[in-house]
Amino acid sequence: MSTASPLARLFSYARPYRSRLIWAVVAMAFYAVGSAGLAALIKTIFDNVLQDRSQLGMVAWAIIGLNLLKGIGSYGSSYLMAWVGQKVVTDIRDALYSHILGQSASFFAERSTGELMSRINNDVGQVQQAVSETAGDLARESLSLVGFAALLFYYDACCPSSASSPHR
């Protein structure tokens, strides 16, 4: 029995697909930049567009462009994470089948066919969901949170007087 944690063992199955995972992280970064960019536009909308309608065209195109960037990042990361998740599940199922085939006759006598099939189909399917969907969403939204925090730090550093003034 392996001494590595289950999560470390799971990540070892994803190791051969590192390049796709890196591209998924790049796509997640596009999503995060698009999300933070849309949040940054709110200041421009309140400061320029709503007061004197200056930069209206630029802001409209920026909204379209940033939503496009965010959509491409979301699609790319979801697609790549699903692809990696399916490949990891295929590898896990292959290893599981090989392991089961190597078991003794008493192993099969003690367990029902339904129990073994349930383990192979359902448990591995849950691993796929964890690898492709849950981990991908967690990473994508965490990068967005980093982008929002960076935007807030930028606003705090560059514009401290406007944030603290009660009468603007």
C-alpha contacts under 8 A as a table, 3 or more apart, distances in Angstrom:
res1	aa1	res2	aa2	distance
4	A	8	A	6.16
4	A	9	R	6.30
5	S	8	A	5.22
5	S	9	R	6.27
6	P	9	R	5.04
6	P	10	L	6.08
7	L	10	L	4.96
7	L	11	F	6.20
8	A	11	F	5.08
8	A	12	S	6.22
9	R	12	S	5.08
9	R	13	Y	6.90
10	L	13	Y	5.47
10	L	14	A	7.04
11	F	14	A	5.04
11	F	15	R	6.47
12	S	15	R	5.19
13	Y	16	P	7.03
13	Y	88	V	5.76
13	Y	91	D	7.08
13	Y	92	I	7.42
14	A	17	Y	5.47
14	A	18	R	6.82
14	A	84	V	7.07
14	A	88	V	5.91
15	R	18	R	5.42
17	Y	20	R	5.59
17	Y	21	L	6.39
17	Y	84	V	6.57
18	R	21	L	4.93
18	R	22	I	6.08
19	S	22	I	5.07
19	S	23	W	6.32
20	R	23	W	5.04
20	R	24	A	6.10
20	R	80	L	6.29
20	R	81	M	7.94
20	R	84	V	7.17
21	L	24	A	4.87
21	L	25	V	6.26
21	L	80	L	7.04
21	L	81	M	6.96
21	L	84	V	7.36
22	I	25	V	5.06
22	I	26	V	6.32
23	W	26	V	4.93
23	W	27	A	6.21
23	W	77	S	7.66
23	W	80	L	7.57
24	A	27	A	5.02
24	A	28	M	6.13
24	A	76	G	6.53
24	A	77	S	4.43
24	A	78	S	7.69
24	A	80	L	5.61
24	A	81	M	6.49
25	V	28	M	4.82
25	V	29	A	6.16
25	V	77	S	6.90
25	V	140	R	7.81
26	V	29	A	4.99
26	V	30	F	6.44
26	V	73	G	7.90
26	V	77	S	7.96
27	A	30	F	5.03
27	A	31	Y	6.38
27	A	72	I	7.35
27	A	73	G	4.27
27	A	74	S	6.87
27	A	76	G	5.59
27	A	77	S	5.18
28	M	31	Y	4.97
28	M	32	A	6.18
28	M	73	G	5.49
28	M	74	S	6.63
28	M	76	G	7.89
28	M	77	S	5.75
28	M	139	A	7.51
28	M	140	R	5.04
28	M	143	L	7.02
29	A	32	A	4.92
29	A	33	V	6.08
29	A	73	G	7.16
29	A	140	R	7.49
29	A	143	L	6.55
29	A	144	S	7.79
30	F	33	V	5.12
30	F	34	G	6.10
30	F	69	L	6.17
30	F	70	K	6.17
30	F	72	I	7.56
30	F	73	G	4.92
31	Y	34	G	5.13
31	Y	35	S	6.15
31	Y	69	L	6.48
31	Y	70	K	4.16
31	Y	71	G	6.95
31	Y	72	I	7.34
31	Y	73	G	4.42
31	Y	74	S	5.80
31	Y	140	R	7.25
31	Y	144	S	7.18
32	A	35	S	5.07
32	A	36	A	6.07
32	A	70	K	7.17
32	A	140	R	7.08
32	A	141	E	7.49
32	A	143	L	5.62
32	A	144	S	4.10
32	A	145	L	7.73
32	A	146	V	7.98
32	A	147	G	5.97
33	V	36	A	5.17
33	V	37	G	5.79
33	V	69	L	7.98
33	V	70	K	7.41
33	V	144	S	7.26
33	V	147	G	6.54
34	G	37	G	4.99
34	G	38	L	6.17
34	G	66	L	4.73
34	G	67	N	6.34
34	G	68	L	8.00
34	G	69	L	5.60
34	G	70	K	4.65
35	S	38	L	5.26
35	S	39	A	6.43
35	S	66	L	7.42
35	S	67	N	7.85
35	S	70	K	6.44
35	S	144	S	6.43
35	S	147	G	7.73
35	S	148	F	7.90
36	A	39	A	5.01
36	A	40	A	6.13
36	A	144	S	6.79
36	A	147	G	5.42
36	A	148	F	5.34
36	A	151	L	6.91
37	G	40	A	4.92
37	G	41	L	6.27
37	G	66	L	6.55
38	L	41	L	5.16
38	L	42	I	6.97
38	L	63	I	6.55
38	L	66	L	6.45
38	L	67	N	7.73
39	A	42	I	5.57
39	A	43	K	7.89
39	A	148	F	7.60
40	A	43	K	5.98
40	A	44	T	7.32
40	A	151	L	7.12
41	L	44	T	5.08
41	L	45	I	6.10
41	L	59	V	7.18
41	L	63	I	7.81
42	I	45	I	5.02
42	I	46	F	6.24
43	K	46	F	5.27
43	K	47	D	5.93
44	T	47	D	5.08
44	T	48	N	5.56
44	T	49	V	6.81
44	T	59	V	7.78
45	I	48	N	5.62
45	I	49	V	4.74
45	I	50	L	6.02
45	I	59	V	7.33
46	F	49	V	6.23
46	F	50	L	5.46
46	F	51	Q	7.04
47	D	50	L	6.80
47	D	51	Q	6.48
48	N	51	Q	5.54
48	N	52	D	6.02
48	N	53	R	6.26
48	N	54	S	5.57
48	N	55	Q	6.72
49	V	52	D	5.87
49	V	53	R	4.11
49	V	54	S	5.25
49	V	55	Q	6.11
49	V	56	L	5.55
50	L	53	R	5.71
53	R	56	L	5.72
55	Q	58	M	5.17
55	Q	59	V	6.06
56	L	59	V	5.23
56	L	60	A	6.13
57	G	60	A	5.11
57	G	61	W	6.20
58	M	61	W	5.27
58	M	62	A	5.97
59	V	62	A	4.88
59	V	63	I	6.09
60	A	63	I	5.20
60	A	64	I	6.43
61	W	64	I	5.05
61	W	65	G	5.99
62	A	65	G	4.98
62	A	66	L	5.86
63	I	66	L	5.27
63	I	67	N	6.03
64	I	67	N	5.27
64	I	68	L	6.11
65	G	68	L	5.00
65	G	69	L	6.14
66	L	69	L	4.92
66	L	70	K	5.98
67	N	70	K	4.92
67	N	71	G	5.96
68	L	71	G	5.02
68	L	72	I	6.10
69	L	72	I	5.17
69	L	73	G	6.09
70	K	73	G	5.10
70	K	74	S	6.06
71	G	74	S	5.03
71	G	75	Y	6.01
72	I	75	Y	5.18
72	I	76	G	5.85
73	G	76	G	5.17
73	G	77	S	5.97
74	S	77	S	5.38
74	S	78	S	5.98
75	Y	78	S	5.18
75	Y	79	Y	5.94
76	G	79	Y	5.22
76	G	80	L	6.04
77	S	80	L	5.21
77	S	81	M	5.88
77	S	136	G	7.21
77	S	140	R	7.94
78	S	81	M	5.24
78	S	82	A	5.99
78	S	132	S	7.65
78	S	133	E	7.44
78	S	136	G	6.93
79	Y	82	A	5.20
79	Y	83	W	6.14
80	L	83	W	5.00
80	L	84	V	6.16
81	M	84	V	5.10
81	M	85	G	5.92
81	M	131	V	7.54
81	M	132	S	4.76
81	M	133	E	7.13
81	M	136	G	6.22
82	A	85	G	4.89
82	A	86	Q	6.11
82	A	132	S	4.75
82	A	133	E	6.96
83	W	86	Q	5.24
83	W	87	K	6.29
83	W	132	S	7.69
84	V	87	K	5.09
84	V	88	V	6.03
84	V	132	S	6.86
85	G	88	V	5.11
85	G	89	V	6.10
85	G	128	Q	5.24
85	G	129	Q	7.49
85	G	131	V	5.42
85	G	132	S	4.60
86	Q	89	V	5.06
86	Q	90	T	6.13
86	Q	128	Q	6.50
86	Q	132	S	7.77
87	K	90	T	5.02
87	K	91	D	6.24
88	V	91	D	5.09
88	V	92	I	6.11
88	V	128	Q	7.42
89	V	92	I	4.96
89	V	93	R	5.98
89	V	124	V	6.43
89	V	125	G	7.40
89	V	127	V	7.22
89	V	128	Q	5.80
90	T	93	R	5.14
90	T	94	D	6.13
91	D	94	D	5.07
91	D	95	A	6.20
92	I	95	A	5.10
92	I	96	L	5.98
92	I	124	V	7.39
93	R	96	L	4.90
93	R	97	Y	5.97
93	R	120	I	6.93
93	R	124	V	7.12
94	D	97	Y	5.17
94	D	98	S	6.18
95	A	98	S	5.11
95	A	99	H	6.09
96	L	99	H	4.99
96	L	100	I	6.06
96	L	120	I	7.44
97	Y	100	I	5.09
97	Y	101	L	6.03
98	S	101	L	5.19
98	S	102	G	6.38
99	H	102	G	5.28
99	H	103	Q	6.82
100	I	103	Q	5.38
103	Q	107	F	6.18
103	Q	108	F	7.65
104	S	107	F	5.37
104	S	108	F	7.03
105	A	108	F	5.32
105	A	109	A	6.26
106	S	109	A	4.82
106	S	110	E	6.17
107	F	110	E	5.39
107	F	111	R	6.55
108	F	111	R	5.32
108	F	112	S	7.13
108	F	113	T	7.96
109	A	112	S	7.41
111	R	115	E	6.62
111	R	116	L	7.13
112	S	115	E	5.31
112	S	116	L	6.58
113	T	116	L	5.25
113	T	117	M	6.11
114	G	117	M	5.08
114	G	118	S	5.93
115	E	118	S	5.09
115	E	119	R	6.26
116	L	119	R	5.15
116	L	120	I	6.26
117	M	120	I	5.08
117	M	121	N	6.01
118	S	121	N	5.29
118	S	122	N	5.43
118	S	123	D	7.14
119	R	122	N	5.72
119	R	123	D	5.18
119	R	124	V	7.15
120	I	123	D	6.16
120	I	124	V	5.93
121	N	124	V	5.72
121	N	125	G	6.05
122	N	125	G	5.00
122	N	126	Q	6.28
123	D	126	Q	5.18
123	D	127	V	6.47
124	V	127	V	4.96
124	V	128	Q	6.36
125	G	128	Q	5.00
125	G	129	Q	6.41
126	Q	129	Q	5.08
126	Q	130	A	6.21
127	V	130	A	5.01
127	V	131	V	6.08
128	Q	131	V	5.12
128	Q	132	S	5.88
128	Q	133	E	7.81
129	Q	132	S	5.42
129	Q	133	E	5.25
129	Q	134	T	6.41
130	A	133	E	5.89
130	A	134	T	4.91
130	A	135	A	6.03
131	V	134	T	6.38
131	V	135	A	5.49
131	V	136	G	7.28
132	S	135	A	6.15
132	S	136	G	5.82
133	E	136	G	5.21
133	E	137	D	6.00
134	T	137	D	5.27
134	T	138	L	6.04
135	A	138	L	5.07
135	A	139	A	6.09
136	G	139	A	5.23
136	G	140	R	6.02
137	D	140	R	5.09
137	D	141	E	6.00
138	L	141	E	5.44
138	L	142	S	5.95
139	A	142	S	5.03
139	A	143	L	6.18
140	R	143	L	5.31
140	R	144	S	6.40
141	E	144	S	4.88
141	E	145	L	6.17
142	S	145	L	4.97
142	S	146	V	6.33
143	L	146	V	5.00
143	L	147	G	6.26
144	S	147	G	4.94
144	S	148	F	6.20
145	L	148	F	5.06
145	L	149	A	6.11
146	V	149	A	5.07
146	V	150	A	6.08
147	G	150	A	5.07
147	G	151	L	6.21
148	F	151	L	5.05
148	F	152	L	6.25
149	A	152	L	5.05
149	A	153	F	6.18
150	A	153	F	5.09
150	A	154	Y	6.07
151	L	154	Y	5.00
151	L	155	Y	6.18
152	L	155	Y	5.10
152	L	156	D	6.07
153	F	156	D	4.99
153	F	157	A	6.07
154	Y	157	A	5.14
154	Y	158	C	5.97
155	Y	158	C	5.30
155	Y	159	C	5.45
155	Y	160	P	7.26
156	D	159	C	5.68
156	D	160	P	5.25
156	D	163	A	7.45
157	A	160	P	6.17
159	C	162	S	5.74
159	C	163	A	6.66
160	P	163	A	5.39
160	P	164	S	6.38
161	S	164	S	5.38
161	S	165	S	6.03
162	S	165	S	5.39
162	S	168	R	7.43
165	S	168	R	6.55
